[in-house]
């Protein structure tokens, strides 16, 4: 495996394990291209690094004890896929939901394409339904664990 592949895998891992949990705006600018395209951004969200920064700070305001447990990091060329569990505690407003102080843990997959060592495109697969159930915003089906 090439040095470049190992480098972008390490950058993807650092972004989720350290930068996002810490809400480190300066470090995010080191690893994300100014013109990044976040394919998962909500309609009307700012574009580029500003939008990614806003998302990171929004998560920081909504959830304490944020953690990304990395299960797999797979690279192919200039693209990295990270399978992880995102967990934390709901201690701030989130999508109109007042803080519940409930813990949550949901599986996610993040796919990042890199250009010159910085993330230039991002896609994600998240289990938002499971998260909202764990936060108590949506009832869980009868007989299941929240």
C-alpha beads as a LAMMPS data file, in Angstrom:
LAMMPS data file: protein, C-alpha beads

146 atoms
145 bonds

1 atom types
1 bond types

-500.0 500.0 xlo xhi
-500.0 500.0 ylo yhi
-500.0 500.0 zlo zhi

Masses

1 110.0

Atoms # bond

1 1 1 0.000 0.000 0.000
2 1 1 1.373 3.407 -0.922
3 1 1 2.400 6.119 1.509
4 1 1 -0.345 8.377 0.094
5 1 1 -3.019 5.771 0.823
6 1 1 -1.793 5.308 4.369
7 1 1 -1.676 9.083 4.802
8 1 1 -5.292 9.658 3.733
9 1 1 -6.459 6.757 5.903
10 1 1 -4.700 8.382 8.868
11 1 1 -6.282 11.748 8.010
12 1 1 -9.764 10.242 7.833
13 1 1 -9.218 8.496 11.157
14 1 1 -7.860 11.697 12.792
15 1 1 -10.835 13.698 11.532
16 1 1 -13.346 11.418 13.254
17 1 1 -11.354 10.377 16.312
18 1 1 -9.935 13.783 17.241
19 1 1 -10.996 16.800 15.152
20 1 1 -14.796 16.346 15.135
21 1 1 -15.062 15.324 18.822
22 1 1 -12.869 18.289 19.851
23 1 1 -14.667 20.740 17.552
24 1 1 -11.232 21.906 16.349
25 1 1 -11.919 24.456 13.600
26 1 1 -8.228 25.088 12.775
27 1 1 -7.451 21.366 12.505
28 1 1 -10.514 20.822 10.299
29 1 1 -9.165 23.428 7.872
30 1 1 -5.914 21.422 7.693
31 1 1 -7.677 18.252 6.473
32 1 1 -10.683 19.531 4.510
33 1 1 -10.412 21.291 1.149
34 1 1 -11.946 24.812 1.121
35 1 1 -14.282 23.705 -1.699
36 1 1 -15.307 20.377 -0.164
37 1 1 -18.647 19.001 -1.364
38 1 1 -20.620 17.411 1.454
39 1 1 -23.231 15.302 -0.321
40 1 1 -25.052 14.830 3.011
41 1 1 -25.407 18.525 3.893
42 1 1 -28.952 19.700 4.560
43 1 1 -30.633 21.903 1.969
44 1 1 -29.577 25.507 2.431
45 1 1 -26.428 24.662 4.424
46 1 1 -23.311 26.665 3.580
47 1 1 -21.048 25.108 0.983
48 1 1 -17.409 24.156 1.314
49 1 1 -15.327 24.227 4.460
50 1 1 -17.757 26.692 6.087
51 1 1 -20.557 24.135 5.824
52 1 1 -18.414 21.311 7.179
53 1 1 -17.304 23.542 10.059
54 1 1 -20.920 24.454 10.800
55 1 1 -21.874 20.764 10.923
56 1 1 -19.020 19.959 13.290
57 1 1 -19.932 22.818 15.650
58 1 1 -23.650 21.927 15.465
59 1 1 -22.857 18.380 16.614
60 1 1 -20.600 19.750 19.356
61 1 1 -23.424 21.994 20.629
62 1 1 -25.997 19.167 20.563
63 1 1 -23.964 16.295 21.998
64 1 1 -21.444 15.987 24.798
65 1 1 -19.134 12.997 25.232
66 1 1 -18.914 12.691 21.411
67 1 1 -16.893 9.717 20.251
68 1 1 -16.335 7.900 16.980
69 1 1 -15.261 4.295 17.491
70 1 1 -13.558 3.229 14.266
71 1 1 -14.260 -0.356 13.161
72 1 1 -12.770 -0.337 9.643
73 1 1 -10.823 2.079 7.453
74 1 1 -10.587 0.987 3.836
75 1 1 -8.869 2.895 1.045
76 1 1 -9.025 2.569 -2.710
77 1 1 -6.990 5.082 -4.665
78 1 1 -7.928 8.574 -3.471
79 1 1 -11.018 7.459 -1.528
80 1 1 -11.397 6.235 2.055
81 1 1 -14.383 4.491 3.663
82 1 1 -14.688 4.587 7.454
83 1 1 -17.125 2.298 9.266
84 1 1 -17.680 3.595 12.798
85 1 1 -20.045 3.982 15.729
86 1 1 -20.881 7.560 16.683
87 1 1 -21.888 7.924 20.313
88 1 1 -22.460 10.630 22.876
89 1 1 -25.025 12.219 25.157
90 1 1 -27.820 14.548 23.991
91 1 1 -27.170 17.689 26.056
92 1 1 -28.108 20.461 23.574
93 1 1 -30.891 21.204 21.099
94 1 1 -30.829 18.850 18.097
95 1 1 -33.164 19.195 15.115
96 1 1 -35.768 20.923 17.278
97 1 1 -35.493 18.352 20.062
98 1 1 -34.741 19.791 23.488
99 1 1 -31.876 18.103 25.382
100 1 1 -32.882 14.730 26.806
101 1 1 -29.546 13.837 28.436
102 1 1 -29.940 10.404 26.853
103 1 1 -26.924 8.503 25.573
104 1 1 -26.917 7.200 22.005
105 1 1 -24.743 5.020 19.787
106 1 1 -25.347 4.613 16.055
107 1 1 -23.405 2.997 13.225
108 1 1 -22.214 5.153 10.343
109 1 1 -20.155 4.867 7.178
110 1 1 -18.275 7.916 5.919
111 1 1 -16.740 7.969 2.445
112 1 1 -14.224 10.694 1.690
113 1 1 -12.460 11.414 -1.583
114 1 1 -9.154 13.207 -1.144
115 1 1 -7.321 15.653 -3.365
116 1 1 -3.772 16.729 -2.444
117 1 1 -4.197 15.236 1.045
118 1 1 -7.444 17.056 1.895
119 1 1 -11.027 15.794 1.842
120 1 1 -12.734 17.194 -1.261
121 1 1 -15.946 15.093 -1.287
122 1 1 -17.916 13.458 1.533
123 1 1 -20.775 10.983 1.600
124 1 1 -22.291 9.331 4.668
125 1 1 -24.674 6.531 5.525
126 1 1 -26.146 7.124 8.983
127 1 1 -28.890 5.445 10.979
128 1 1 -30.785 8.635 11.819
129 1 1 -33.944 6.684 12.714
130 1 1 -32.096 4.692 15.383
131 1 1 -30.592 7.897 16.743
132 1 1 -33.969 9.651 17.024
133 1 1 -35.422 6.553 18.704
134 1 1 -32.566 6.485 21.220
135 1 1 -33.109 10.192 21.934
136 1 1 -36.823 9.538 22.517
137 1 1 -38.038 11.678 19.603
138 1 1 -39.604 8.666 17.839
139 1 1 -41.146 5.732 19.658
140 1 1 -39.443 2.375 19.247
141 1 1 -41.542 -0.485 17.915
142 1 1 -43.228 -2.562 20.646
143 1 1 -40.921 -5.219 22.030
144 1 1 -37.678 -3.641 20.791
145 1 1 -34.911 -1.892 22.665
146 1 1 -34.653 1.872 22.019

Bonds

1 1 1 2
2 1 2 3
3 1 3 4
4 1 4 5
5 1 5 6
6 1 6 7
7 1 7 8
8 1 8 9
9 1 9 10
10 1 10 11
11 1 11 12
12 1 12 13
13 1 13 14
14 1 14 15
15 1 15 16
16 1 16 17
17 1 17 18
18 1 18 19
19 1 19 20
20 1 20 21
21 1 21 22
22 1 22 23
23 1 23 24
24 1 24 25
25 1 25 26
26 1 26 27
27 1 27 28
28 1 28 29
29 1 29 30
30 1 30 31
31 1 31 32
32 1 32 33
33 1 33 34
34 1 34 35
35 1 35 36
36 1 36 37
37 1 37 38
38 1 38 39
39 1 39 40
40 1 40 41
41 1 41 42
42 1 42 43
43 1 43 44
44 1 44 45
45 1 45 46
46 1 46 47
47 1 47 48
48 1 48 49
49 1 49 50
50 1 50 51
51 1 51 52
52 1 52 53
53 1 53 54
54 1 54 55
55 1 55 56
56 1 56 57
57 1 57 58
58 1 58 59
59 1 59 60
60 1 60 61
61 1 61 62
62 1 62 63
63 1 63 64
64 1 64 65
65 1 65 66
66 1 66 67
67 1 67 68
68 1 68 69
69 1 69 70
70 1 70 71
71 1 71 72
72 1 72 73
73 1 73 74
74 1 74 75
75 1 75 76
76 1 76 77
77 1 77 78
78 1 78 79
79 1 79 80
80 1 80 81
81 1 81 82
82 1 82 83
83 1 83 84
84 1 84 85
85 1 85 86
86 1 86 87
87 1 87 88
88 1 88 89
89 1 89 90
90 1 90 91
91 1 91 92
92 1 92 93
93 1 93 94
94 1 94 95
95 1 95 96
96 1 96 97
97 1 97 98
98 1 98 99
99 1 99 100
100 1 100 101
101 1 101 102
102 1 102 103
103 1 103 104
104 1 104 105
105 1 105 106
106 1 106 107
107 1 107 108
108 1 108 109
109 1 109 110
110 1 110 111
111 1 111 112
112 1 112 113
113 1 113 114
114 1 114 115
115 1 115 116
116 1 116 117
117 1 117 118
118 1 118 119
119 1 119 120
120 1 120 121
121 1 121 122
122 1 122 123
123 1 123 124
124 1 124 125
125 1 125 126
126 1 126 127
127 1 127 128
128 1 128 129
129 1 129 130
130 1 130 131
131 1 131 132
132 1 132 133
133 1 133 134
134 1 134 135
135 1 135 136
136 1 136 137
137 1 137 138
138 1 138 139
139 1 139 140
140 1 140 141
141 1 141 142
142 1 142 143
143 1 143 144
144 1 144 145
145 1 145 146
